[in-house]
Amino acid sequence: MEQPGPDAAPHEPADKTPRTERGRRTQRAILDAAAAEFGERGFHDASISGITRRAGVALGSFYTWFDSKDAVFRALVADMSARVRDHVAPAIRAAPDQIAAERAGLLKFLEFARAHKEIYRIIDESEFVDPDSFRRHYATTAEQIAARLRRGAERGEVIADVGEVHAWAIMGMNVFLGLRYGVWSTEEDAAGIADAIAAMLARGIGMRR
């Protein structure tokens, strides 16, 4: 009987949620290793065996948590989206007003991009590897920005008709600022960049006093 190859997935139950701390640590190690593998080699050249080597786990441990290379890639896109959100959210919540919140969000995103440059290659590749994940990543991010802008409008901190267009514009701006000042170069002062964007937003959507 032919044995499955290193990138083939044996039959496993659908529920891959870790129920123990050890399981969560193993899954986290695999996701971190997958980020390094996909970030360095790209989806097509990356391999499950490369991921397990980086994670220091057996092949069987991989299949305990993921069915295939495609499955771990999809999980990684979702995981990176969540990690960005978790990284920036506390600073946004602590900001005194909406423009300050957008400044804080950008500053923390630049910080994240500089520490995790692989996010750009992985998210970009997801457009072709798993278009649903690609679209979900950006749509969810834009929805979160739109929701906080609406709350800012309700507090009288930004213009009343702020909406989806503004959210997508802010997200697009942040994405390319992260590429330019987080991936291509990290020498520029991130706080200064965030200050410049906050000033621009204050003139664009801020309430003139």
N, C-alpha and C positions, 0 to 999 in steps of 0.2 A: 504494500500500500504506500502510495506516495506521501511523503511528509510535507507539511506546509513550509513554504520558503520564509525567509526572515521578515518579509513585508506582508505576508499573508496573515489573515486573522482567523483563528479557530472560532468555533461557535461558543459564545458567551452569553449570559443573561443580559438583558437590555439595561438593567439598572447598574450604573457604574459609580454611584455615589459612595464615597468612603464612609464607613461607619465607625472607624476607630481613628485615634490620633496617629497611629503608625500608618494607616492607610492614607490619611491626609498628607502626611509627610512624604510618602512615596509618590503620591499623585503630584504634589507640588514639585518634587525633584524632577519628575518626568516632564512637567510643563516647562520648568526652567531650562532643562536640557533641550527640549524641543525648540524653545526660543533661540537658543544659541545655535542649534543645528540648522534650523530654517533660516535664521538670520545670516549665517555665514555661507550656506550652500544653496539656499533657495529650495523651494518645495520639491522640484523634480529630482535634484541631485541628493537631497537629504534622504536618510534611511532610518528605519526603526532601529536597526542595529547601532547606527551612529548615535541615536538618541539614548538608547540604553547604556551605551558605553559612557557617554557624558554624565548620565544620571547615576551610574554605578549600580544599576539594577539588572536583574535577569530578564530575559525576553518574556518569560511567563508573567513576570510582574507587570510588564507593559500591558499585556493583554487582559490582565485583571481589571485595568481601568480604561483601556481604549481598544476599540475593535480594529483599527487600521491607522495608517498614516494620515488618511483623510480625516478620520475622527479626531486624532490628536491635534491636527491643524485647526479644525473647526473649534475645538475646545480652547485652543491657544488664542485665537482671535477674540473669542468671548472673554477669556481670562484677561487679556491685555486691555480690553475695553473697561472691564471692571477695575483693573488696577489703576488705570488712569483716573477713573472716576473717584476711586477711594483716595488717591493721592491728592487730588485737587479739592475735593468736597469740603474738608475741614477749613481750609483757607477761605473758600467762598462763603461758607456759613459765618465765619468770624468777621467778615468785612463789614464796615459800618454802613455802606450804601451800595447800590447796584453797580455804579461805575467802578468803585473800589473792588467789588466782587469780581468783575470781569478782569480787572488788572491782576488780582490775586490768582485767578484761575489760569491766566496766561503765564504768569511767572512760575507757578507750580508745574504747568505743562512743559515749559521750557526745561525746567529742572528734570522732569521725568524723561523727556526726549534725550537729554544729554547723557543720562544714565542708562537708557535703554534704546540706543540707536536702531536696534534691530526691528523695532516696532514699525518703522516705515516700510522696510522691505516686506515684512510679513503682511501688513494690512494691504499694501499695494498688490501683492501676489494673490490675496484672497479674492480680488475682483475676478480673477480667471479660474482659481482653484475652487472657490465656493462663493459665487456671486451673492447668495442670500446672506452669508455672514458679512461680506463687504458692505452690502446695503444696510444691513441691520446695525452695523457699527456706527455708520455715519448718521443714519436716521434717528437712532436712539440718542446719540450725542446731541443732535440738533433739537430733538424734543426736550431734552433736559435744559438746554440753554434757553429755548423758547419759554419753558415753564418758569424759570427764574426771572427772565425778563418781564413776563406778565406780572409776577409778584412785585417786581420793582416798580412797574407802572402803577399797580394798585397802591403802592406806598407813595406815589408821586415823585419817584426818583428818576424816572426816564419817561419819554413821551408816551402818551396814552395809547397811540396806535402801533406800538412796537409789536412785532409778530414774527411769523415763520421766516420771512425774507431776512430780517435782521439776524435771526438766530443762525441761519445758514451762512450769512456773510461773516459773522463773528467766528463761526467754526472754521470756515475756509481760510480766513485770515490767520487764525491760530495754527492750523495745520501747516501752512507754508512758512510761517514764522518759525515753527518748530523745525521744519526741514532746513531752513537757511541758518538759524542760530542755535539749533540743537544738534543737527547731524553734520552739516557741511562745515560749520565753524562754531567753536565754543568760546572764542576769545572775547566776544563782546559782552558788555555788562547786561545781564538778563533783566535786572531791575530797571535799567535805563530804557530798555526796549518796552517793558511793560508800562513804564511811565508815559512813553510816547503814544502808545496805543490807547491808554486810558484818557489822555488829553484829546485824542482824535474822537473817541467815543463820546466824551463829554460834550464836544461841539456838535456831534452828529445826532445822538439819541438822548443826550442828557437834558434835563429840564433847565432852561436858562433862567437865572435868578436876577 
